[in-house]
Amino acid sequence: MPIPQQILDQVNRLAASGRPASHAALGVAQMDAALGGGLKLGALHEVYAATAGDEAAATGYALCLAARAAAGRPIVWVRQDMTDAETGRVHAPGLADIGIAPDSIVLVRGRDAHEVLKAGEDAARCAGLGAVLIAPWSNPRQLDLTASRRLTLAAAESGVTAMMLRLAATPAPSTAETRWRVASASSRLLDANAPGFPVFDVTLLRRRGGAAGQTWLVEWTRDRLVSLADGIWRTAPLSRPVAALSAGRTAYEAIRRTG
């Protein structure tokens, strides 16, 4: 006697729900299509600041991608001590402002790039995590193809998505699945001229096995990205000059004020 089709359909749905997702949708159809269904999970991704003044925006965008990949699970953020001096300290209310629960972040500090990369690789091997954000400063010699390959293998084995945040750095060969360049963009004001959500001008510089070079203007609305009509805000002046952050300011103050 053949098994009824409705039973087969139910079994297929249950089987599918038990399989881990391979991609995390970002929320923008064009971006998800360009990425083959969204951000690939269990892989290494890179986010570069377009200029020195875009370090806060790059940090915000990397956090947004990590949050989408983590899907509510903990995120380990490994920062080099130099980063605090150059861009400001991590500010918990700022994380909350962009929809990331501060208690979901495990902050790890490293004195130099060697410590940051070692801690990042160890974290990427912890299957219970949602994502790991690794932030060495500039272009350290330790971050070579071998180090990149080790991170890629660790992410693939554990299923943990690794985000490499590159500040004061120039793109270099790596085994990353995607490479992004992020610049600041003007936010849209909310009611009563309240500060708007962060807006990022992002370019997909590289995607393994796929096309790259596309640019999008996107807004992060606490849990997803929203595409903005091309050109409407791209040429608008920023509400204030964007410059390197002092030690007394936080990256998230800049994200809130400039998008």
Secondary structure, 3 states (H helix, E strand, C coil): CCCCHHHHHHHHHHHHHHCCCCEECCCCHHHHHHCCCCEECCCEEEEEECCHHHHHHHHHHHHHHHHHHHCCCCEEEEEEHHHHHHHCCCCHHHHHHCCCCHHHEEEEEECCHHHHHHHHHHHHCCCCCCEEEEECECCCCCCCHHHHHHHHHHHHHHCCEEEEEEECCCCCCCCCCEEEEEEECCCCCCHHHCCCCCEEEEEEEEECCCCCCCEEEEEECCCCEEECCCCCCCCCCCCCCCCCCCCCCCHHHHHHHHC
